[in-house]
Amino acid sequence: MTDRSQWKRIEPVVRKVIHDWDPFRLLEMGAPEDEWDREILQIVGRVNRVEAPEDAAKVISEIFTSSFHPEGFGQEDCAEVGRKLFGALKDAGLIRIAE
C-alpha cells in the first residue's frame, strides 16, 4: 500500500514516463493532459510490486491490457517503457530493489 506522501512523490514520475510513452499518440494529437490518468493512478498503486524492470513492464502490461486490449500491450511490448519506469523510480529513490 502506498501512503499519501509516497503517492505524491511517485505520481509525477509515473506520469512523465507514461506521457512520454503516450500509446496511441493521443497526447501528441491534442488529447487532454488527463488522458492517461486512470492508468497512471493504477500504476502508482502497484509501484510496491516493482523490484525490477520486468516487474514494471508486467504492471504496465496488465493495466493497459485491462483498459484497452491485449494486442500491443503484452509484457514484451511494454518492456521498454517498463525499463524507463523502473529507471525513473530507481533514480528518484522511490522503489526497493530486489537482492
Contacts in CASP RR format, 6 or more apart in sequence:
PFRMAT RR
TARGET T0000
AUTHOR 0000-0000-0000
METHOD contacts of the structure
MODEL  1
MTDRSQWKRIEPVVRKVIHDWDPFRLLEMGAPEDEWDREILQIVGRVNRV
EAPEDAAKVISEIFTSSFHPEGFGQEDCAEVGRKLFGALKDAGLIRIAE
1 48 0 8 1.000
2 10 0 8 1.000
2 44 0 8 1.000
2 45 0 8 1.000
2 47 0 8 1.000
2 48 0 8 1.000
6 94 0 8 1.000
7 44 0 8 1.000
7 45 0 8 1.000
9 92 0 8 1.000
9 94 0 8 1.000
10 44 0 8 1.000
10 47 0 8 1.000
10 89 0 8 1.000
10 94 0 8 1.000
11 40 0 8 1.000
11 41 0 8 1.000
11 44 0 8 1.000
13 85 0 8 1.000
13 88 0 8 1.000
13 89 0 8 1.000
13 92 0 8 1.000
13 94 0 8 1.000
14 40 0 8 1.000
14 43 0 8 1.000
14 44 0 8 1.000
14 47 0 8 1.000
14 85 0 8 1.000
14 89 0 8 1.000
15 36 0 8 1.000
15 40 0 8 1.000
16 88 0 8 1.000
17 81 0 8 1.000
17 82 0 8 1.000
17 84 0 8 1.000
17 85 0 8 1.000
17 88 0 8 1.000
18 36 0 8 1.000
18 39 0 8 1.000
18 40 0 8 1.000
18 43 0 8 1.000
18 81 0 8 1.000
19 27 0 8 1.000
19 33 0 8 1.000
19 36 0 8 1.000
20 84 0 8 1.000
21 81 0 8 1.000
21 84 0 8 1.000
22 28 0 8 1.000
22 36 0 8 1.000
23 64 0 8 1.000
23 73 0 8 1.000
26 35 0 8 1.000
26 36 0 8 1.000
27 33 0 8 1.000
27 35 0 8 1.000
27 36 0 8 1.000
38 67 0 8 1.000
39 63 0 8 1.000
39 64 0 8 1.000
39 67 0 8 1.000
42 63 0 8 1.000
43 59 0 8 1.000
43 60 0 8 1.000
43 63 0 8 1.000
43 85 0 8 1.000
46 59 0 8 1.000
46 63 0 8 1.000
47 59 0 8 1.000
47 89 0 8 1.000
47 94 0 8 1.000
47 95 0 8 1.000
49 55 0 8 1.000
49 59 0 8 1.000
50 56 0 8 1.000
50 59 0 8 1.000
50 85 0 8 1.000
50 86 0 8 1.000
50 89 0 8 1.000
50 95 0 8 1.000
51 95 0 8 1.000
51 96 0 8 1.000
51 97 0 8 1.000
51 98 0 8 1.000
52 86 0 8 1.000
52 97 0 8 1.000
52 98 0 8 1.000
53 79 0 8 1.000
53 82 0 8 1.000
53 83 0 8 1.000
53 86 0 8 1.000
53 87 0 8 1.000
54 75 0 8 1.000
54 79 0 8 1.000
55 86 0 8 1.000
56 81 0 8 1.000
56 82 0 8 1.000
56 83 0 8 1.000
56 85 0 8 1.000
56 86 0 8 1.000
56 89 0 8 1.000
57 75 0 8 1.000
57 76 0 8 1.000
57 78 0 8 1.000
57 79 0 8 1.000
57 81 0 8 1.000
57 82 0 8 1.000
57 83 0 8 1.000
58 75 0 8 1.000
58 78 0 8 1.000
60 73 0 8 1.000
60 78 0 8 1.000
60 81 0 8 1.000
60 82 0 8 1.000
60 85 0 8 1.000
61 73 0 8 1.000
61 74 0 8 1.000
61 75 0 8 1.000
61 77 0 8 1.000
61 78 0 8 1.000
64 73 0 8 1.000
64 78 0 8 1.000
65 73 0 8 1.000
65 74 0 8 1.000
86 95 0 8 1.000
89 95 0 8 1.000
90 97 0 8 1.000
END
